């Protein structure tokens, strides 16, 4: 494992010649069929939460084929659990691994870079509602379909392909590179956090999420939790003497909607969120309750996902949600007071802003313009991204940038093939320019 600190001396950066840039772009094209085949192979390896290891085996094999120094470890640790950015785990981390492949030049003269991506995918839902198997990775026209095709196995393989293209162009990088395949992005963010805590740092990070050929400027924080409402069971013939916990849970949902509306009304106070349509979303992602159709339910649990603005701490946001729910539970003006318990059980993540003006972003603007023939755009997203780990806790400029996709987390998820190609080219030029290169013959 390489745990070098980011380069602090004056960086040696070689300006790519046009001929070198052309060789890199040609190498992406020459290897693109293989890139798509690797992407399809990865999509065909289901990597649902706590079931990622077979897919990580494929990633490890690819890293070893490139001669990278491979580090694979189970992410659980006391240090991780003690970190303020840790999200409470509900699965066994002793069998869930990150994979990092490190390239270290013989003489580290250029800037270092992390190419990050997550291997985990969200559940596919009822397979009958897909037009074909979610693990089929079929290609139709410009689209590759399948769960994780866009979010984000195309990006993971694009990271690998960008690195391979620089080598295939006859160039050797002069800066250190860490290719990362992490778990837990879809539920806690603990995978990238574990990689940072293991010592993997760099001068910049690219996360090749499906971001519509654009750069993410800011994104929300996310809290996950369970709200348990307790009632008083009785026979339905005596409902008036009991208390229905499911009915009470709907009162809790109503109170949360009031808080959600209040936070959305504050969007003008938060940079990059002023013009976003409904930036703060409270999602009721699950509801279970009761034990018997002929018994007034004594309990009901809500699984919730709460969004927050950057700059709002997870502790403060959780306290506000707790206060909101407790106030509803004790308000006996519309219903009897009831008992309620809140438990965090996943994301406990704060949002982030990528401040403009960094050298890292300026270079991406150049490589994007070269490949796409137009300026790079940026936007704010109300979704979670692992960029918060590197920006908030590593103080590293982090570029979340990747291909066009549709229906991520939905049925018939798909990613644009030509967008994959262009983003890979942009990232390959970025890798060579950021880290610096020498001709392979002179590096030997």
C-alpha positions, 0 to 999 in steps of 0.5 A: 500500500502506498500512503505517500502524502500529496506532493508539496514541492513545485510540481513537474507537469509536462504539457502534452504535445498534440501528437501525444494527445492524439495518441491517447485519444486513439488508444481509447478508441482502439480499446473501446470494444474491450472497455465495453466488454469489461463493463458488461462483464461487471454489470453481469456480476450482481453487487448488491449490498454485502454481495459485492465480492464477486464483482470486486474479484473482477476489479482486482483481476483488472488491477493485477493485469496492469501490474498495479500494487493491489490492496484489498481489505475489509473496511470495518475498523474502530477508527472508521466507527469513531469518525464523524462522517461514519454512517451506522452500519447494519451489515457485517463489514468483516466480509466487505472489501475495498480494492485499491490499485496503486501505480507509483512511478520510479521517480514521483515528479508529477501530481498525484490522482485518485480515480474513485468509483463504487462497486455497490448497486441498489436493489433491482426491484421486481424483475418482471418490470424490467424489459430484460434481466437487470444483469443482462448488460444488453446493448441497443443502439447507443445504450447499455442496459442493466442495474449498475450500468450507469451507477456506476460500473461504466465509470469504474471501468472508464477509470481503468480504461483511461489509465490503460490508454495512457500506457497504450499510447506509449507514455508513462505517468510521472505522478502516483495514481490510486484506482479505487473500487469501494463499497457502501456508497449507496447507503453510508459512504463508509467505503470511501471514508475507509480508503481515506482513513487507510492513508490514500490521499492525492492532489485531486480526485475524479469520481466518474459517477453518471453526471450527464457529461458535467461537473457536480458543483455541490450536493446535499448531505443525507441522513438515514434513520428509522422512526419507531412509533409505539401504540397500544394493541386491542381487538378491533371491536374495542378500537376506541380503547386502543391506539393505532401506531400506523395511524400515528406514523402518518401523523409523524410523516405529516410533521416531517413534511412541514419541516421539509417545506421549511427547509426548502423555503430556506434555499435562498440562503445556501449557495448553489441551491437558490435556483434548484427545484425542491433541493431538500427531499424527505423520502419515506423509503419503507413502512412496516407495522402491526402483527395481525389484521385483527389487532390494532397495531402496537408498533410501526416503523418508518425508514426515512432519508433526509437531505440537508444543505452543505454547511449543516452538520449531521448532528444539527440536522438529526437534532432538528428531525428528532425535535420535530418528531418528538413535538408531534408525538407529544401534541395531544391536541389532535391525537393522544400522545404516543411514544416514538424512538429515532435511530440512525442506521445508514448515511450520516453524511454532510453535504459539500461544495466544490469551490470554483477556481482550483487548478484541478477544475481548470484542467478538466475544463480544458480536457472536456473542451478538447473532447466534447468541443464545448465548455464544461458545465456544472450543476448542483444535485440533491443526491448523495455523492462520495465527493463529500468524503474527500472534500470535507475530510481530506481537503482534496479538490474532487471532480465528480464527472461522468457519462449520461445515464437514464433510470438509475435506481429505476427499471431499465437503467441505462448509460450512453455508450458514446458518452462513456467514450467521450468521458473516458477520453477526457479523463485519459487526457486529464490523467496524463496532463495532471500527473505528467508523462514521459515517453515510455522508452526514456522512462525505462 
